[in-house]
Amino acid sequence: MTAITGRLVVVLTVRDPDASAAWYATLLDLQEHGRYVQPDGRVGQVDLLEPRSGLAICLVGHPANAGEAFSEFRTGLDHLEFLVAARSELDAWAERLDTLGIDHSGVKEPAYTSNAMVTFRDPDNIQLEFFWPATTQ
């Protein structure tokens, strides 16, 4: 069977690619890697890259987008998890979210698992999560 590289590129439909790119770049220290501007001058896509991990996020604005907020209750994406290496990193991310004025859940440690997470949403209401899988200790 033909192999894949294991690198994942996340492509998200957003209402305003420029605004979302600024938000994600600030939060995750991403660098703009490319953009596509429609013939009418509207930004159609902004590609971001986190050079240390290779995480690539592409933010796409479709002309047919009616502007509704994201909902994980429709078929498709539920949420994105960004894995962290240590439980203590969740506290650091919660502090960063506070500094940036981004509402979040605080560090959650549900009784049904030994994992921990911080949940929050992007400008389009896409649910995001910093996640620490306890099994990596």
Buried (B, 14 or more C-beta within 10 A) or exposed (E): EEEEEEEEEEEBBBBBBBBBBBBBBEBBEBEEBEBBEEEEEEBBBBBBBBEEEEBBBBBBBEEEEEEEEBEEEEEEBEEBBBEBEEBEBBBEBBEBBEEEEBEBEEBBEEEEEEBBBBBBBBBBEBBBBBBBBEEEE
